[in-house]
Amino acid sequence: MMMSAREPARHALDARLENVLGLEHADTLMTHLPQYQPDQVATKPDITMLKSDIAMFRSEMAGFKTELRADIKELRGILREKQKFFVGTVVGSMTALTAIFSLVVGLLR
């Protein structure tokens, strides 16, 4: 495993703390020091940019939600029209078939 440039300095600090504070206190202090690299730290500008990105995303989602609701409303209207047409066609067809059936039955008597 490759050691980062910070590891030797970290080990040196641990050794020095052990001399000054003793093993238990040095270990306690070292466990509270972050072990990440400087390029892994989020800065205030990073957080500000992230907040801005989140706000923009929320705004876009609100617009999408509005568009989606409008599309759903339009689809409901189209479905109502199709349903009315279908019901009218079925009722008309059934009425015509009933009339034809009645005519045939009347002719056969």
HELIX and SHEET records of a PDB file:
HELIX    1   1 ARG A    6  LEU A   21  1                                  16    
HELIX    2   2 LEU A   23  THR A   31  1                                   9    
HELIX    3   3 PRO A   38  GLN A   40  5                                   3    
HELIX    4   4 LYS A   44  LEU A  108  1                                  65    
END                                                                             
